[in-house]
Amino acid sequence: MKILKELEFEGLIFKLVQGDITKYPAEAIVNAANKFLEHGGGVALAIAKAATDGNPEEYTRLSKEEMRKQIGRDHIEHGEVVVTPGLALEKFGIRFVIHTVGPICSGVWNEGLKDKLKKAMIAPMRKADELKLKSIAFPAISAGIYGCPFEEVVKTFLEVVKDFSKTAKNVKEVALVIYDEKSASEALRIMEA
């Protein structure tokens, strides 16, 4: 785990971290999920495996069960979240996984997609605040297989954190955790531009 940058907005600490989100010691980590919470690849699969010590199907079952309880249907929309327990992740201090769904950009970027991405980012922060958590960590939502431009995802994330800091009551730390060194360095370059 390597902290590349730390910023402060209204008393809220923002960290850019290079490392594995499933080992980052935040009270909640965010899963960039598909709308059916079928954790089949990318960050979603990594979290599902880590939370169940290698049984991602079990975590998918639990997620779908919680989605029906919390949302009342078998899918979530942009701006909706589902909360599941950290299970095996608790050994790193991760009490909850907050599932959110980002937009599918496929290399395109516009205001409509940015708005959906903002909803996917702000909802987990608000939920963490509601749960009285002090810290939350995010992956780069929609920057992977969903094909949103990485630079726009990082810039949007910073905007959302700044906005959230004005109303946050309990959350004191928000981290953007990026797995590979190349992308983490790119995120640092974007932030310092």
Contacts in CASP RR format, 6 or more apart in sequence:
PFRMAT RR
TARGET T0000
AUTHOR 0000-0000-0000
METHOD contacts of the structure
MODEL  1
MKILKELEFEGLIFKLVQGDITKYPAEAIVNAANKFLEHGGGVALAIAKA
ATDGNPEEYTRLSKEEMRKQIGRDHIEHGEVVVTPGLALEKFGIRFVIHT
VGPICSGVWNEGLKDKLKKAMIAPMRKADELKLKSIAFPAISAGIYGCPF
EEVVKTFLEVVKDFSKTAKNVKEVALVIYDEKSASEALRIMEA
1 17 0 8 1.000
1 18 0 8 1.000
1 19 0 8 1.000
1 20 0 8 1.000
1 23 0 8 1.000
1 24 0 8 1.000
2 17 0 8 1.000
2 18 0 8 1.000
2 19 0 8 1.000
2 184 0 8 1.000
3 15 0 8 1.000
3 16 0 8 1.000
3 17 0 8 1.000
4 16 0 8 1.000
4 17 0 8 1.000
4 18 0 8 1.000
4 184 0 8 1.000
4 185 0 8 1.000
4 187 0 8 1.000
4 188 0 8 1.000
5 15 0 8 1.000
5 16 0 8 1.000
5 188 0 8 1.000
5 191 0 8 1.000
5 192 0 8 1.000
6 13 0 8 1.000
6 14 0 8 1.000
6 15 0 8 1.000
6 16 0 8 1.000
7 13 0 8 1.000
7 14 0 8 1.000
7 191 0 8 1.000
8 14 0 8 1.000
9 161 0 8 1.000
9 162 0 8 1.000
9 165 0 8 1.000
10 165 0 8 1.000
10 166 0 8 1.000
10 168 0 8 1.000
11 165 0 8 1.000
11 172 0 8 1.000
12 161 0 8 1.000
12 164 0 8 1.000
12 165 0 8 1.000
12 168 0 8 1.000
12 171 0 8 1.000
12 172 0 8 1.000
12 173 0 8 1.000
12 174 0 8 1.000
13 172 0 8 1.000
13 173 0 8 1.000
13 174 0 8 1.000
14 158 0 8 1.000
14 161 0 8 1.000
14 173 0 8 1.000
14 174 0 8 1.000
14 175 0 8 1.000
14 176 0 8 1.000
15 173 0 8 1.000
15 174 0 8 1.000
15 175 0 8 1.000
15 176 0 8 1.000
16 175 0 8 1.000
16 176 0 8 1.000
16 178 0 8 1.000
16 184 0 8 1.000
16 187 0 8 1.000
16 188 0 8 1.000
16 191 0 8 1.000
17 24 0 8 1.000
17 137 0 8 1.000
17 175 0 8 1.000
17 176 0 8 1.000
17 177 0 8 1.000
17 178 0 8 1.000
17 184 0 8 1.000
18 177 0 8 1.000
18 178 0 8 1.000
18 179 0 8 1.000
18 180 0 8 1.000
18 181 0 8 1.000
18 184 0 8 1.000
18 185 0 8 1.000
19 177 0 8 1.000
19 178 0 8 1.000
19 179 0 8 1.000
19 184 0 8 1.000
20 46 0 8 1.000
20 177 0 8 1.000
20 179 0 8 1.000
21 29 0 8 1.000
21 43 0 8 1.000
21 46 0 8 1.000
21 47 0 8 1.000
21 137 0 8 1.000
21 138 0 8 1.000
21 139 0 8 1.000
21 177 0 8 1.000
21 179 0 8 1.000
22 29 0 8 1.000
22 46 0 8 1.000
22 47 0 8 1.000
22 50 0 8 1.000
22 51 0 8 1.000
22 89 0 8 1.000
22 92 0 8 1.000
22 94 0 8 1.000
23 50 0 8 1.000
23 92 0 8 1.000
24 92 0 8 1.000
24 94 0 8 1.000
24 137 0 8 1.000
24 175 0 8 1.000
24 177 0 8 1.000
25 92 0 8 1.000
25 93 0 8 1.000
25 94 0 8 1.000
25 135 0 8 1.000
26 93 0 8 1.000
26 94 0 8 1.000
26 135 0 8 1.000
26 136 0 8 1.000
26 137 0 8 1.000
26 173 0 8 1.000
26 175 0 8 1.000
27 93 0 8 1.000
27 94 0 8 1.000
27 95 0 8 1.000
27 96 0 8 1.000
27 128 0 8 1.000
27 133 0 8 1.000
27 134 0 8 1.000
27 135 0 8 1.000
27 136 0 8 1.000
28 83 0 8 1.000
28 94 0 8 1.000
28 95 0 8 1.000
28 96 0 8 1.000
28 97 0 8 1.000
28 98 0 8 1.000
28 124 0 8 1.000
28 127 0 8 1.000
28 128 0 8 1.000
28 131 0 8 1.000
28 133 0 8 1.000
28 135 0 8 1.000
28 136 0 8 1.000
28 137 0 8 1.000
29 47 0 8 1.000
29 89 0 8 1.000
29 94 0 8 1.000
29 96 0 8 1.000
29 97 0 8 1.000
29 98 0 8 1.000
29 136 0 8 1.000
29 137 0 8 1.000
29 138 0 8 1.000
29 177 0 8 1.000
30 97 0 8 1.000
30 98 0 8 1.000
30 99 0 8 1.000
30 100 0 8 1.000
30 124 0 8 1.000
30 136 0 8 1.000
30 137 0 8 1.000
30 138 0 8 1.000
30 139 0 8 1.000
30 141 0 8 1.000
31 39 0 8 1.000
31 43 0 8 1.000
31 44 0 8 1.000
31 47 0 8 1.000
31 97 0 8 1.000
31 98 0 8 1.000
31 99 0 8 1.000
31 100 0 8 1.000
31 139 0 8 1.000
32 43 0 8 1.000
32 44 0 8 1.000
32 100 0 8 1.000
32 101 0 8 1.000
32 102 0 8 1.000
32 120 0 8 1.000
32 139 0 8 1.000
32 140 0 8 1.000
32 141 0 8 1.000
32 142 0 8 1.000
32 146 0 8 1.000
33 39 0 8 1.000
33 44 0 8 1.000
33 63 0 8 1.000
33 76 0 8 1.000
33 82 0 8 1.000
33 99 0 8 1.000
33 100 0 8 1.000
33 101 0 8 1.000
34 40 0 8 1.000
34 44 0 8 1.000
34 101 0 8 1.000
35 75 0 8 1.000
35 76 0 8 1.000
35 77 0 8 1.000
35 101 0 8 1.000
36 64 0 8 1.000
36 74 0 8 1.000
36 75 0 8 1.000
37 60 0 8 1.000
37 63 0 8 1.000
37 64 0 8 1.000
37 67 0 8 1.000
37 76 0 8 1.000
37 82 0 8 1.000
37 99 0 8 1.000
38 60 0 8 1.000
39 45 0 8 1.000
39 47 0 8 1.000
39 48 0 8 1.000
39 56 0 8 1.000
39 59 0 8 1.000
39 60 0 8 1.000
39 63 0 8 1.000
40 48 0 8 1.000
40 56 0 8 1.000
40 60 0 8 1.000
41 145 0 8 1.000
42 144 0 8 1.000
42 145 0 8 1.000
43 139 0 8 1.000
45 56 0 8 1.000
47 59 0 8 1.000
47 89 0 8 1.000
47 97 0 8 1.000
48 56 0 8 1.000
48 59 0 8 1.000
48 60 0 8 1.000
48 63 0 8 1.000
49 55 0 8 1.000
49 56 0 8 1.000
49 59 0 8 1.000
50 88 0 8 1.000
50 89 0 8 1.000
51 59 0 8 1.000
51 84 0 8 1.000
51 86 0 8 1.000
51 87 0 8 1.000
51 88 0 8 1.000
51 89 0 8 1.000
51 97 0 8 1.000
52 58 0 8 1.000
52 59 0 8 1.000
52 87 0 8 1.000
52 88 0 8 1.000
53 88 0 8 1.000
59 84 0 8 1.000
59 87 0 8 1.000
62 84 0 8 1.000
62 85 0 8 1.000
63 82 0 8 1.000
63 84 0 8 1.000
63 99 0 8 1.000
64 74 0 8 1.000
66 82 0 8 1.000
66 83 0 8 1.000
66 84 0 8 1.000
67 73 0 8 1.000
67 74 0 8 1.000
67 75 0 8 1.000
67 76 0 8 1.000
67 82 0 8 1.000
67 99 0 8 1.000
68 74 0 8 1.000
70 82 0 8 1.000
70 83 0 8 1.000
71 80 0 8 1.000
71 82 0 8 1.000
76 82 0 8 1.000
76 99 0 8 1.000
76 100 0 8 1.000
76 101 0 8 1.000
77 101 0 8 1.000
78 101 0 8 1.000
78 102 0 8 1.000
78 103 0 8 1.000
78 116 0 8 1.000
78 119 0 8 1.000
78 120 0 8 1.000
79 100 0 8 1.000
79 101 0 8 1.000
79 119 0 8 1.000
79 120 0 8 1.000
79 122 0 8 1.000
79 123 0 8 1.000
80 100 0 8 1.000
80 101 0 8 1.000
80 123 0 8 1.000
81 98 0 8 1.000
81 99 0 8 1.000
81 100 0 8 1.000
81 123 0 8 1.000
81 124 0 8 1.000
81 127 0 8 1.000
82 98 0 8 1.000
82 99 0 8 1.000
83 96 0 8 1.000
83 97 0 8 1.000
83 98 0 8 1.000
83 99 0 8 1.000
83 127 0 8 1.000
83 131 0 8 1.000
84 96 0 8 1.000
84 97 0 8 1.000
84 99 0 8 1.000
85 95 0 8 1.000
85 96 0 8 1.000
85 97 0 8 1.000
86 94 0 8 1.000
86 95 0 8 1.000
86 96 0 8 1.000
86 97 0 8 1.000
89 97 0 8 1.000
95 133 0 8 1.000
96 128 0 8 1.000
96 131 0 8 1.000
96 133 0 8 1.000
98 124 0 8 1.000
98 127 0 8 1.000
98 128 0 8 1.000
98 136 0 8 1.000
100 120 0 8 1.000
100 121 0 8 1.000
100 123 0 8 1.000
100 124 0 8 1.000
100 141 0 8 1.000
101 120 0 8 1.000
102 116 0 8 1.000
102 117 0 8 1.000
102 120 0 8 1.000
102 141 0 8 1.000
102 142 0 8 1.000
102 146 0 8 1.000
103 112 0 8 1.000
103 113 0 8 1.000
103 116 0 8 1.000
103 117 0 8 1.000
103 120 0 8 1.000
103 142 0 8 1.000
103 146 0 8 1.000
103 148 0 8 1.000
104 142 0 8 1.000
104 146 0 8 1.000
104 147 0 8 1.000
105 113 0 8 1.000
105 142 0 8 1.000
105 146 0 8 1.000
105 147 0 8 1.000
105 148 0 8 1.000
105 149 0 8 1.000
106 146 0 8 1.000
106 147 0 8 1.000
107 147 0 8 1.000
107 148 0 8 1.000
107 149 0 8 1.000
109 148 0 8 1.000
109 149 0 8 1.000
109 152 0 8 1.000
113 148 0 8 1.000
114 152 0 8 1.000
114 156 0 8 1.000
117 141 0 8 1.000
117 142 0 8 1.000
117 148 0 8 1.000
117 152 0 8 1.000
117 153 0 8 1.000
117 156 0 8 1.000
118 156 0 8 1.000
118 159 0 8 1.000
118 160 0 8 1.000
120 141 0 8 1.000
120 142 0 8 1.000
121 138 0 8 1.000
121 141 0 8 1.000
121 156 0 8 1.000
121 157 0 8 1.000
121 160 0 8 1.000
122 160 0 8 1.000
122 163 0 8 1.000
122 164 0 8 1.000
124 136 0 8 1.000
124 138 0 8 1.000
125 136 0 8 1.000
125 160 0 8 1.000
125 161 0 8 1.000
125 164 0 8 1.000
125 168 0 8 1.000
125 171 0 8 1.000
125 174 0 8 1.000
126 164 0 8 1.000
128 135 0 8 1.000
128 136 0 8 1.000
128 170 0 8 1.000
128 171 0 8 1.000
129 167 0 8 1.000
129 168 0 8 1.000
129 169 0 8 1.000
129 170 0 8 1.000
129 171 0 8 1.000
131 170 0 8 1.000
132 170 0 8 1.000
133 170 0 8 1.000
133 171 0 8 1.000
134 170 0 8 1.000
134 171 0 8 1.000
134 172 0 8 1.000
134 173 0 8 1.000
135 171 0 8 1.000
135 172 0 8 1.000
135 173 0 8 1.000
135 174 0 8 1.000
135 175 0 8 1.000
136 171 0 8 1.000
136 173 0 8 1.000
136 174 0 8 1.000
136 175 0 8 1.000
137 174 0 8 1.000
137 175 0 8 1.000
137 176 0 8 1.000
137 177 0 8 1.000
138 157 0 8 1.000
138 174 0 8 1.000
138 175 0 8 1.000
138 176 0 8 1.000
138 177 0 8 1.000
139 176 0 8 1.000
139 177 0 8 1.000
139 178 0 8 1.000
139 179 0 8 1.000
140 150 0 8 1.000
140 153 0 8 1.000
140 154 0 8 1.000
140 157 0 8 1.000
140 176 0 8 1.000
140 178 0 8 1.000
140 183 0 8 1.000
140 187 0 8 1.000
141 148 0 8 1.000
141 153 0 8 1.000
141 157 0 8 1.000
142 148 0 8 1.000
142 153 0 8 1.000
143 149 0 8 1.000
143 150 0 8 1.000
143 153 0 8 1.000
143 154 0 8 1.000
143 183 0 8 1.000
150 183 0 8 1.000
150 186 0 8 1.000
150 187 0 8 1.000
150 190 0 8 1.000
151 186 0 8 1.000
151 190 0 8 1.000
154 176 0 8 1.000
154 187 0 8 1.000
154 190 0 8 1.000
154 191 0 8 1.000
155 190 0 8 1.000
157 176 0 8 1.000
158 191 0 8 1.000
161 174 0 8 1.000
164 171 0 8 1.000
164 174 0 8 1.000
176 187 0 8 1.000
178 184 0 8 1.000
178 187 0 8 1.000
END
